[in-house]
């Protein structure tokens, strides 16, 4: 057995020597993302195959990882100085941390060399990955907004219309509860799904500048401002009204807990990113025809524009780590991941890349595209906009608000105390 192993090792050395001076590891371009459903992962793999065909001698080694596990794995990899060559992020605060530590390559020169490639994208698609005037990522995925997705059959059965105001929403909750149906499916174990309610409430109550001022520490901005406190009160008003299916703070979004509540008719609505119909199409194709959507309602006396959205132009952004030994090849892989073939495949999977003149025929996708591109304000998710430590405080306090274990005033004060320590 040892002789066979030794012989195999000798053979491997000889083959490596015969292949020439290039190191085999240098020819592998690793790529990580969180595109785990069948259609989404196929789009990424097909793009990797096109890259390999166009670049002989290079191999795309791709990994598709569930959302929460992905965040942890990527953080550990960067901490150990061993990130993948190409990685997906949401831009914002976490990406800025990696950029500040010199771990992400500036892609501005690559985009300047190929202006036709860059000009395919909507210019605002680069906002979340532009840091100090340099671009550190390419918008690879969806033009998204958090919207309230609802079961049209249930609404028709109980003669309900999509609510446009907070009072109308509370009435929908009341009618559904009377018929033993939860208004909302929420799987808030990972905390970010509940954050969507809080973000919209802050925007609708205080306007888009409320969060911006709190983050930039300008114009007297504070996370203890009245709009943040009132947002917490409104969340707890929904909880006390029985708006959510039981156990919501312990349910896991990644395994489809909130969607299953909708499939079974136990819940009528879900506030979620507009990528959700794509996920549903992969999980339960027959349910897609039952879906409608509406934007988050207005609040009485609120300063926010009801057309504002929480979301992003690009959703996922592909970047190159500084430790990548073949950055030129890594950028070519990004180009394959965002080429016209990939764009059309994403359209078929109910996702719209932020490309100019993209011909979108699907009625739902056209509405989402218009919703985002015409919105007066598109606020990036707080947990991606904020620095990582502060983002965790945000998610913790919002989950506690849903659990009725902290007062809105205390939650706001905790967030502001953390902001004073983190933001300078």
Sine and cosine of phi, psi and omega as CSV:
sin_phi,cos_phi,sin_psi,cos_psi,sin_omega,cos_omega
0.00,0.00,-0.70,0.72,0.00,-1.00
-0.91,0.41,-0.59,0.81,0.01,-1.00
-0.91,0.42,-0.66,0.75,0.01,-1.00
-0.90,0.44,-0.67,0.75,0.02,-1.00
-0.89,0.46,-0.71,0.71,0.00,-1.00
-0.88,0.47,-0.68,0.74,-0.01,-1.00
-0.90,0.44,-0.65,0.76,0.03,-1.00
-0.89,0.45,-0.64,0.77,0.02,-1.00
-0.90,0.43,-0.67,0.74,0.03,-1.00
-0.88,0.47,-0.66,0.75,0.00,-1.00
-0.90,0.44,-0.64,0.76,0.01,-1.00
-0.89,0.45,-0.65,0.76,0.02,-1.00
-0.90,0.44,-0.68,0.73,-0.02,-1.00
-0.90,0.44,-0.67,0.74,0.00,-1.00
-0.91,0.42,-0.65,0.76,0.02,-1.00
-0.90,0.44,-0.65,0.76,0.02,-1.00
-0.91,0.42,-0.66,0.76,-0.04,-1.00
-0.92,0.38,-0.45,0.89,-0.04,-1.00
-0.95,0.30,-0.23,0.97,0.03,-1.00
0.95,-0.31,-0.04,-1.00,-0.14,-0.99
-0.97,0.25,-0.30,0.96,-0.05,-1.00
-0.92,0.39,0.64,-0.77,0.04,-1.00
-0.99,0.13,0.75,-0.66,-0.05,-1.00
-0.84,0.55,-0.62,0.78,-0.04,-1.00
-0.89,0.45,-0.51,0.86,-0.02,-1.00
-0.92,0.40,-0.34,0.94,-0.07,-1.00
-1.00,-0.03,-0.07,1.00,0.03,-1.00
-1.00,-0.04,0.81,-0.58,0.09,-1.00
-0.96,-0.29,0.97,-0.25,-0.01,-1.00
-0.98,0.20,0.59,-0.81,-0.03,-1.00
-0.60,-0.80,0.79,-0.61,0.01,-1.00
-0.88,-0.48,0.62,-0.78,0.09,-1.00
-0.44,-0.90,-0.01,-1.00,0.03,-1.00
-0.88,-0.47,0.53,0.85,0.03,-1.00
-1.00,0.06,0.99,0.11,-0.20,-0.98
-0.99,-0.15,-0.31,0.95,-0.01,-1.00
-0.97,0.26,0.26,-0.96,-0.18,-0.98
-0.84,0.54,-0.76,0.65,-0.06,-1.00
-0.92,0.39,-0.70,0.72,-0.05,-1.00
-0.91,0.42,-0.69,0.73,0.00,-1.00
-0.92,0.39,-0.55,0.83,0.04,-1.00
-0.91,0.42,-0.64,0.77,0.04,-1.00
-0.86,0.51,-0.69,0.72,0.00,-1.00
-0.92,0.39,-0.69,0.73,-0.02,-1.00
-0.92,0.40,-0.64,0.77,0.03,-1.00
-0.90,0.45,-0.63,0.77,0.05,-1.00
-0.91,0.42,-0.64,0.77,0.07,-1.00
-0.87,0.49,-0.63,0.78,0.03,-1.00
-0.91,0.41,-0.62,0.78,0.05,-1.00
-0.91,0.42,-0.64,0.77,0.05,-1.00
-0.87,0.49,-0.72,0.69,-0.02,-1.00
-0.89,0.46,-0.64,0.76,0.00,-1.00
-0.91,0.41,-0.61,0.79,-0.03,-1.00
-0.99,0.14,-0.25,0.97,-0.06,-1.00
-0.73,-0.68,0.96,0.26,-0.02,-1.00
-0.82,0.57,0.64,-0.77,-0.01,-1.00
0.99,-0.11,-0.16,0.99,0.04,-1.00
-0.90,-0.43,0.58,-0.82,0.03,-1.00
-0.82,-0.58,0.75,-0.66,0.10,-1.00
-1.00,0.04,0.92,-0.40,0.01,-1.00
-0.98,-0.21,0.98,-0.19,-0.21,-0.98
-0.95,-0.30,0.60,-0.80,0.04,-1.00
-0.74,-0.67,0.78,-0.62,0.01,-1.00
-0.92,-0.39,0.88,-0.47,-0.23,-0.97
-0.81,-0.58,0.66,-0.75,0.03,-1.00
-0.83,0.56,0.54,-0.84,-0.18,-0.98
-0.70,0.71,-0.87,0.49,-0.08,-1.00
-0.93,0.36,-0.64,0.77,0.05,-1.00
-0.90,0.44,-0.57,0.82,0.01,-1.00
-0.88,0.47,-0.73,0.68,-0.02,-1.00
-0.84,0.54,-0.70,0.72,-0.01,-1.00
-0.92,0.39,-0.72,0.70,-0.03,-1.00
-0.88,0.47,-0.67,0.74,-0.01,-1.00
-0.92,0.40,-0.67,0.74,0.01,-1.00
-0.88,0.48,-0.69,0.73,0.01,-1.00
-0.91,0.43,-0.67,0.74,-0.03,-1.00
-0.89,0.45,-0.68,0.73,0.03,-1.00
-0.93,0.38,-0.62,0.78,0.03,-1.00
-0.88,0.47,-0.54,0.84,0.00,-1.00
-1.00,0.03,-0.02,1.00,-0.02,-1.00
0.95,0.31,0.41,0.91,-0.02,-1.00
-0.75,-0.66,0.81,0.59,0.01,-1.00
-0.97,0.23,0.27,-0.96,0.10,-0.99
-0.93,0.36,0.31,-0.95,0.06,-1.00
-0.88,0.48,-0.77,0.64,-0.03,-1.00
-0.89,-0.45,0.75,-0.66,-0.02,-1.00
-0.62,-0.78,0.50,-0.87,0.06,-1.00
-1.00,-0.03,0.58,-0.82,0.13,-0.99
-0.55,-0.84,0.09,-1.00,0.06,-1.00
-0.99,-0.17,0.16,0.99,-0.07,-1.00
0.95,0.30,-0.40,-0.92,0.10,-0.99
0.92,0.40,-0.55,-0.84,-0.15,-0.99
-0.85,0.52,-0.78,0.62,-0.01,-1.00
-0.86,0.51,-0.67,0.74,0.02,-1.00
-0.90,0.44,-0.65,0.76,0.03,-1.00
-0.86,0.51,-0.60,0.80,0.03,-1.00
-0.89,0.46,-0.70,0.72,0.02,-1.00
-0.92,0.40,-0.61,0.79,0.02,-1.00
-0.91,0.41,-0.70,0.71,-0.01,-1.00
-0.87,0.49,-0.51,0.86,0.01,-1.00
-1.00,0.01,0.16,0.99,0.08,-1.00
0.96,0.29,0.42,0.91,-0.10,-0.99
-0.98,-0.21,0.04,1.00,-0.02,-1.00
-0.80,-0.60,0.68,-0.73,-0.05,-1.00
-0.99,0.12,0.67,-0.74,0.09,-1.00
-0.94,0.34,0.86,-0.51,-0.03,-1.00
-1.00,-0.08,0.00,1.00,-0.03,-1.00
-0.81,0.58,-0.72,0.70,0.01,-1.00
-0.88,0.47,-0.61,0.79,0.01,-1.00
-0.91,0.42,-0.68,0.74,0.01,-1.00
-0.93,0.37,-0.55,0.84,0.04,-1.00
-0.93,0.37,-0.56,0.83,0.02,-1.00
-0.94,0.34,-0.41,0.91,-0.05,-1.00
-0.77,-0.64,0.94,0.35,-0.08,-1.00
-0.88,0.48,-0.50,0.87,0.01,-1.00
-0.90,0.43,-0.59,0.81,0.03,-1.00
-0.92,0.40,-0.75,0.66,-0.02,-1.00
-0.90,0.45,-0.63,0.78,-0.09,-1.00
-0.94,0.34,-0.16,0.99,0.09,-1.00
-0.92,0.38,-0.44,0.90,-0.12,-0.99
-1.00,0.00,0.53,-0.85,0.19,-0.98
-0.88,0.47,0.74,-0.67,-0.15,-0.99
-0.85,0.52,-0.58,0.81,-0.01,-1.00
-0.94,0.35,-0.19,0.98,0.03,-1.00
-0.90,0.44,-0.33,0.95,-0.02,-1.00
-0.99,-0.12,-0.05,1.00,-0.10,-1.00
-0.84,0.54,-0.70,0.72,-0.10,-0.99
-0.95,0.30,-0.20,0.98,-0.02,-1.00
-0.86,-0.51,0.25,0.97,0.06,-1.00
-0.99,-0.17,0.88,-0.48,-0.07,-1.00
-0.78,-0.63,0.86,-0.51,-0.04,-1.00
0.79,0.61,0.66,0.75,0.08,-1.00
0.98,0.17,0.03,1.00,0.00,-1.00
-0.92,-0.39,0.55,-0.84,-0.06,-1.00
-0.98,-0.19,0.80,-0.60,-0.09,-1.00
-0.90,-0.44,0.20,0.98,0.01,-1.00
-0.25,-0.97,0.26,-0.97,0.03,-1.00
-0.86,-0.50,0.76,-0.65,0.00,-1.00
-0.93,0.37,0.93,-0.37,-0.16,-0.99
-0.97,-0.26,-0.35,0.94,-0.15,-0.99
-0.90,-0.43,-0.82,-0.57,-0.31,-0.95
-0.99,-0.11,0.55,-0.84,0.28,-0.96
-0.99,0.13,0.93,-0.37,-0.21,-0.98
-0.81,-0.58,0.44,-0.90,0.16,-0.99
-0.60,-0.80,0.54,-0.84,0.16,-0.99
-0.97,0.24,0.85,-0.53,0.00,-1.00
-0.75,-0.66,0.32,-0.95,0.09,-1.00
-1.00,-0.01,0.93,-0.36,0.03,-1.00
-1.00,0.00,0.71,-0.71,-0.06,-1.00
-0.68,-0.73,0.37,-0.93,0.02,-1.00
-1.00,0.07,0.96,-0.29,-0.07,-1.00
-0.89,0.47,-0.56,0.83,0.00,-1.00
-0.90,0.45,-0.69,0.73,0.01,-1.00
-0.92,0.40,-0.65,0.76,0.01,-1.00
-0.89,0.46,-0.66,0.75,0.01,-1.00
-0.92,0.40,-0.64,0.77,-0.03,-1.00
-0.87,0.50,-0.62,0.79,-0.07,-1.00
-0.96,-0.28,0.30,0.95,0.09,-1.00
0.81,0.58,0.73,0.69,0.00,-1.00
-0.97,-0.26,0.54,-0.84,0.11,-0.99
-0.90,-0.43,0.48,-0.88,0.06,-1.00
-0.82,0.57,0.85,-0.53,-0.06,-1.00
-0.95,0.32,0.64,-0.77,0.04,-1.00
-0.96,-0.29,-0.24,0.97,0.00,-1.00
-0.79,-0.62,0.25,-0.97,-0.01,-1.00
-0.89,0.46,-0.67,0.74,0.00,-1.00
-0.90,0.44,-0.63,0.78,0.05,-1.00
-0.91,0.43,-0.61,0.79,0.04,-1.00
-0.89,0.45,-0.70,0.71,0.01,-1.00
-0.88,0.47,-0.55,0.84,0.05,-1.00
-0.93,0.36,-0.63,0.77,0.07,-1.00
-0.86,0.51,-0.69,0.72,0.04,-1.00
-0.85,0.52,-0.71,0.71,-0.04,-1.00
-0.89,0.46,-0.72,0.70,-0.03,-1.00
-0.91,0.42,-0.70,0.71,-0.01,-1.00
-0.91,0.42,-0.68,0.73,0.03,-1.00
-0.85,0.52,-0.63,0.78,-0.01,-1.00
-0.90,0.44,-0.37,0.93,0.02,-1.00
-0.96,-0.29,0.32,0.95,0.11,-0.99
0.89,0.46,0.59,0.81,0.08,-1.00
-0.83,-0.55,0.74,-0.67,0.07,-1.00
-0.95,0.30,0.65,-0.76,0.03,-1.00
-0.91,0.41,-0.75,0.66,-0.10,-1.00
-0.88,-0.48,0.66,-0.75,0.25,-0.97
-1.00,-0.04,0.84,-0.54,0.02,-1.00
-0.69,-0.72,0.80,-0.59,0.07,-1.00
-0.90,-0.44,1.00,-0.08,-0.24,-0.97
-0.95,-0.31,0.35,0.94,0.03,-1.00
-0.86,0.52,-0.65,0.76,-0.02,-1.00
-0.99,0.11,-0.07,1.00,0.14,-0.99
0.98,0.19,-0.56,0.83,-0.05,-1.00
-0.92,0.40,-0.52,0.86,0.03,-1.00
-0.88,0.47,-0.63,0.78,0.03,-1.00
-0.93,0.36,-0.47,0.88,0.01,-1.00
-0.86,0.51,-0.48,0.88,-0.03,-1.00
-0.88,0.48,-0.63,0.78,0.03,-1.00
-0.89,0.45,-0.72,0.70,-0.04,-1.00
-0.89,0.46,-0.69,0.72,-0.02,-1.00
-0.87,0.49,-0.73,0.69,0.00,-1.00
-0.90,0.43,-0.65,0.76,0.00,-1.00
-0.89,0.45,-0.68,0.73,0.05,-1.00
-0.86,0.50,-0.70,0.71,-0.01,-1.00
-0.90,0.44,-0.75,0.66,-0.06,-1.00
-0.92,0.40,-0.55,0.83,-0.03,-1.00
-0.99,0.17,-0.76,0.65,-0.14,-0.99
-0.96,-0.28,-0.22,0.97,-0.07,-1.00
1.00,-0.03,0.25,-0.97,-0.12,-0.99
-0.89,0.45,-0.48,0.88,-0.06,-1.00
-0.96,0.29,-0.29,0.96,-0.05,-1.00
-0.85,0.52,-0.77,0.64,0.01,-1.00
-0.94,0.34,-0.69,0.73,-0.02,-1.00
-0.85,0.53,-0.70,0.72,-0.01,-1.00
-0.92,0.39,-0.60,0.80,0.02,-1.00
-0.91,0.41,-0.61,0.79,-0.01,-1.00
-0.96,0.28,-0.68,0.73,-0.05,-1.00
-0.99,0.14,-0.20,0.98,-0.04,-1.00
0.89,0.46,0.57,0.82,0.00,-1.00
-0.94,-0.35,0.33,-0.94,0.08,-1.00
0.81,0.59,0.55,0.83,0.01,-1.00
0.95,0.31,0.31,0.95,-0.05,-1.00
-0.88,0.47,0.64,-0.77,-0.03,-1.00
-0.41,-0.91,0.58,-0.81,0.08,-1.00
-0.97,0.23,-0.04,1.00,0.11,-0.99
-0.98,-0.19,0.17,0.99,0.01,-1.00
-0.88,0.48,0.41,-0.91,-0.07,-1.00
-0.80,0.60,-0.59,0.81,-0.05,-1.00
-0.89,0.45,-0.59,0.81,0.02,-1.00
-0.94,0.34,-0.63,0.78,0.03,-1.00
-0.91,0.41,-0.71,0.71,-0.02,-1.00
-0.90,0.43,-0.59,0.81,0.04,-1.00
-0.87,0.50,-0.67,0.75,0.04,-1.00
-0.89,0.45,-0.63,0.78,0.02,-1.00
-0.90,0.44,-0.65,0.76,-0.01,-1.00
-0.93,0.38,-0.62,0.79,0.08,-1.00
-0.86,0.52,-0.73,0.68,-0.04,-1.00
-0.94,0.33,-0.43,0.90,0.12,-0.99
-0.90,0.44,-0.68,0.74,0.04,-1.00
-0.90,0.44,-0.70,0.71,-0.02,-1.00
-0.86,0.50,-0.73,0.68,-0.04,-1.00
-0.93,0.38,-0.40,0.92,0.04,-1.00
-0.99,0.13,-0.02,1.00,0.00,-1.00
0.96,0.27,0.57,0.83,-0.09,-1.00
-0.97,0.26,-0.30,0.96,-0.14,-0.99
-0.90,-0.43,0.59,-0.81,0.08,-1.00
-0.86,0.51,0.58,-0.81,-0.09,-1.00
-0.84,0.55,0.52,-0.85,0.09,-1.00
0.98,0.20,0.26,0.96,-0.17,-0.98
-0.85,0.53,-0.58,0.82,-0.04,-1.00
-0.96,0.28,-0.17,0.99,0.02,-1.00
-0.93,-0.36,-0.04,1.00,-0.03,-1.00
-0.99,0.12,0.56,-0.83,-0.11,-0.99
-0.98,-0.21,0.91,-0.41,0.02,-1.00
-0.90,0.44,-0.63,0.77,-0.10,-1.00
-0.87,0.49,-0.47,0.88,0.02,-1.00
-0.99,-0.13,0.14,0.99,0.12,-0.99
1.00,0.07,0.36,0.93,-0.08,-1.00
-0.87,0.49,-0.68,0.74,-0.02,-1.00
-0.94,0.33,-0.61,0.79,0.01,-1.00
-0.91,0.40,-0.62,0.78,0.01,-1.00
-0.88,0.47,-0.56,0.83,0.06,-1.00
-0.89,0.45,-0.59,0.80,0.04,-1.00
-0.96,0.28,-0.68,0.74,0.00,-1.00
-0.85,0.53,-0.62,0.79,-0.07,-1.00
-0.99,0.13,-0.10,0.99,-0.03,-1.00
0.98,0.19,0.18,0.98,0.01,-1.00
-0.99,0.15,-0.29,0.96,0.06,-1.00
-0.65,-0.76,0.54,-0.84,-0.12,-0.99
-0.98,-0.19,-0.39,0.92,-0.12,-0.99
-0.66,-0.75,0.30,-0.96,0.13,-0.99
-0.47,-0.88,0.80,-0.61,0.14,-0.99
-1.00,0.06,0.91,-0.41,-0.10,-1.00
-0.41,-0.91,0.28,-0.96,0.07,-1.00
-0.86,0.50,0.49,-0.87,-0.08,-1.00
-0.94,0.34,0.04,1.00,0.14,-0.99
-0.97,0.26,-0.22,0.98,-0.15,-0.99
-0.86,0.50,-0.66,0.75,0.05,-1.00
-0.86,0.51,-0.52,0.85,0.08,-1.00
-0.89,0.45,-0.70,0.71,0.04,-1.00
-0.89,0.45,-0.68,0.73,0.00,-1.00
-0.90,0.43,-0.63,0.78,0.02,-1.00
-0.87,0.50,-0.57,0.82,0.03,-1.00
-0.97,0.23,-0.57,0.82,-0.06,-1.00
-1.00,0.07,-0.71,0.71,-0.18,-0.98
-0.54,-0.84,0.96,0.30,-0.12,-0.99
-0.80,0.60,-0.58,0.81,-0.04,-1.00
-0.92,0.40,-0.32,0.95,-0.05,-1.00
-0.99,0.11,-0.33,0.95,-0.11,-0.99
-0.86,0.52,-0.62,0.79,-0.05,-1.00
-0.92,0.40,-0.30,0.95,0.00,-1.00
-0.99,0.10,-0.14,0.99,-0.17,-0.99
-1.00,0.05,0.67,-0.74,0.25,-0.97
-0.77,-0.64,0.09,-1.00,0.03,-1.00
-0.52,-0.86,0.39,-0.92,0.13,-0.99
-0.51,-0.86,0.36,-0.93,-0.02,-1.00
-0.98,0.19,0.33,-0.94,-0.06,-1.00
-0.89,0.46,0.67,-0.74,-0.09,-1.00
-0.91,0.41,0.27,-0.96,0.09,-1.00
-0.99,0.14,0.32,-0.95,0.02,-1.00
-0.93,-0.37,0.59,-0.81,0.00,-1.00
-0.87,0.49,0.81,-0.59,0.01,-1.00
0.96,0.28,0.13,0.99,-0.04,-1.00
-0.94,0.34,0.55,-0.84,0.00,-1.00
-1.00,0.00,-0.22,0.98,-0.09,-1.00
-0.98,0.19,0.50,-0.87,0.05,-1.00
-0.98,0.19,0.82,-0.58,-0.01,-1.00
-0.88,0.47,-0.21,0.98,0.03,-1.00
-1.00,0.02,-0.13,0.99,0.08,-1.00
-0.88,0.47,0.53,-0.85,0.05,-1.00
-0.75,-0.66,0.45,-0.89,0.19,-0.98
-0.99,-0.13,0.80,-0.59,-0.04,-1.00
0.22,-0.98,-0.48,-0.88,-0.02,-1.00
-0.30,-0.95,0.51,-0.86,0.11,-0.99
-1.00,-0.08,1.00,-0.02,-0.04,-1.00
0.73,-0.68,-0.57,0.82,0.06,-1.00
0.89,0.46,-0.95,0.31,0.08,-1.00
-0.93,-0.36,0.62,-0.78,-0.01,-1.00
-0.84,-0.54,0.68,-0.73,-0.02,-1.00
-0.99,-0.17,0.80,-0.60,-0.04,-1.00
-0.81,-0.59,0.21,-0.98,0.01,-1.00
-0.89,-0.46,0.78,-0.63,0.02,-1.00
-0.97,0.24,0.51,-0.86,-0.02,-1.00
-0.91,0.42,-0.42,0.91,-0.03,-1.00
-0.99,0.16,-0.10,0.99,-0.01,-1.00
-0.90,0.43,0.79,-0.62,-0.07,-1.00
-0.99,0.17,-0.27,0.96,0.01,-1.00
-0.77,-0.63,0.93,0.37,-0.07,-1.00
-0.89,0.46,-0.54,0.84,0.02,-1.00
-0.89,0.46,-0.71,0.70,0.02,-1.00
-0.92,0.39,-0.59,0.81,0.02,-1.00
-0.88,0.47,-0.66,0.75,0.02,-1.00
-0.92,0.39,-0.60,0.80,0.06,-1.00
-0.89,0.46,-0.57,0.82,0.07,-1.00
-0.91,0.41,-0.66,0.75,0.05,-1.00
-0.86,0.51,-0.66,0.76,0.02,-1.00
-0.89,0.46,-0.62,0.78,0.05,-1.00
-0.92,0.39,-0.62,0.79,-0.01,-1.00
-0.93,0.37,-0.30,0.95,-0.06,-1.00
-0.83,-0.56,0.35,0.94,-0.02,-1.00
-0.98,0.20,0.00,-1.00,-0.06,-1.00
-0.91,0.42,-0.54,0.84,0.04,-1.00
-0.90,0.45,-0.71,0.71,0.04,-1.00
-0.90,0.44,-0.63,0.78,0.00,-1.00
-0.88,0.48,-0.70,0.72,0.00,-1.00
-0.93,0.37,-0.60,0.80,0.03,-1.00
-0.91,0.41,-0.61,0.79,0.04,-1.00
-0.92,0.39,-0.62,0.79,0.07,-1.00
-0.85,0.53,-0.68,0.73,0.02,-1.00
-0.90,0.43,-0.41,0.91,0.02,-1.00
-0.99,-0.13,0.34,0.94,0.05,-1.00
0.89,0.46,0.67,0.74,0.09,-1.00
-0.71,-0.71,0.65,-0.76,-0.09,-1.00
-0.90,-0.43,0.94,-0.34,0.12,-0.99
-0.92,0.39,0.50,-0.86,-0.02,-1.00
-0.98,0.18,0.94,0.35,-0.02,-1.00
-0.94,-0.33,0.59,-0.81,0.08,-1.00
-0.93,0.36,0.58,-0.81,0.11,-0.99
0.84,0.54,0.47,0.88,0.07,-1.00
-0.97,0.23,0.83,-0.56,-0.05,-1.00
-0.99,0.16,0.97,-0.23,-0.03,-1.00
-0.96,-0.30,0.87,-0.49,-0.02,-1.00
-0.97,-0.26,-0.44,0.90,-0.02,-1.00
-0.89,0.46,0.83,-0.56,-0.08,-1.00
-0.84,0.54,-0.68,0.74,0.00,-1.00
-0.89,0.46,-0.73,0.68,-0.04,-1.00
-0.91,0.42,-0.61,0.80,0.03,-1.00
-0.89,0.45,-0.64,0.77,0.01,-1.00
-0.91,0.41,-0.69,0.73,0.00,-1.00
-0.91,0.42,-0.68,0.73,0.02,-1.00
-0.85,0.53,-0.73,0.69,0.01,-1.00
-0.92,0.40,-0.65,0.76,-0.01,-1.00
-0.84,0.54,-0.71,0.70,-0.04,-1.00
-0.96,0.27,-0.73,0.68,-0.10,-0.99
-0.94,0.33,-0.40,0.92,-0.01,-1.00
-0.99,-0.17,-0.03,1.00,-0.05,-1.00
-0.93,0.36,0.70,-0.72,0.07,-1.00
-0.87,0.49,-0.54,0.84,0.02,-1.00
-0.63,-0.78,0.73,-0.68,0.13,-0.99
-0.89,-0.46,0.97,-0.25,-0.06,-1.00
-1.00,-0.02,0.87,-0.50,0.10,-1.00
-0.88,0.48,0.57,-0.82,0.03,-1.00
-0.74,0.68,0.74,-0.68,-0.02,-1.00
-0.82,0.58,-0.66,0.75,-0.10,-1.00
-0.94,0.34,-0.20,0.98,0.11,-0.99
-0.97,-0.24,-0.48,0.88,0.01,-1.00
-0.96,0.28,-0.61,0.79,-0.09,-1.00
-0.98,0.18,0.43,-0.90,0.17,-0.99
-0.84,0.54,0.53,-0.85,-0.14,-0.99
-0.77,0.63,-0.72,0.70,-0.04,-1.00
-0.90,0.44,-0.67,0.74,0.00,-1.00
-0.94,0.33,-0.56,0.83,0.06,-1.00
-0.88,0.48,-0.62,0.78,0.02,-1.00
-0.92,0.40,-0.63,0.77,0.05,-1.00
-0.89,0.45,-0.69,0.72,0.04,-1.00
-0.83,0.55,-0.77,0.63,-0.03,-1.00
-0.90,0.43,-0.64,0.77,0.01,-1.00
-0.90,0.44,-0.70,0.71,-0.05,-1.00
-0.94,0.35,-0.60,0.80,0.02,-1.00
-0.93,0.37,-0.66,0.75,0.05,-1.00
-0.88,0.47,-0.62,0.78,0.03,-1.00
-0.91,0.40,-0.58,0.81,0.08,-1.00
-0.88,0.48,-0.70,0.71,0.04,-1.00
-0.89,0.45,-0.57,0.82,0.00,-1.00
-0.99,0.14,0.00,1.00,0.00,-1.00
0.86,0.51,0.45,0.89,-0.03,-1.00
-0.98,-0.19,0.05,1.00,0.06,-1.00
-0.54,-0.84,0.54,-0.84,0.05,-1.00
-0.98,0.19,0.43,-0.90,0.06,-1.00
-0.84,0.54,-0.61,0.79,0.00,-1.00
-0.91,0.41,-0.69,0.72,-0.01,-1.00
-0.92,0.40,-0.64,0.77,0.02,-1.00
-0.88,0.48,-0.69,0.73,0.00,-1.00
-0.91,0.42,-0.65,0.76,0.01,-1.00
-0.92,0.40,-0.63,0.78,0.05,-1.00
-0.89,0.46,-0.67,0.74,0.00,-1.00
-0.91,0.41,-0.66,0.75,-0.01,-1.00
-0.93,0.37,-0.63,0.78,0.04,-1.00
-0.88,0.47,-0.66,0.75,0.02,-1.00
-0.93,0.38,-0.60,0.80,0.00,-1.00
-0.91,0.42,-0.64,0.77,0.03,-1.00
-0.88,0.48,-0.55,0.83,0.00,-1.00
-0.98,0.19,-0.51,0.86,-0.13,-0.99
-0.99,-0.15,-0.53,0.85,-0.11,-0.99
-0.98,-0.22,0.74,-0.67,-0.05,-1.00
-0.81,-0.59,0.00,0.00,0.00,0.00
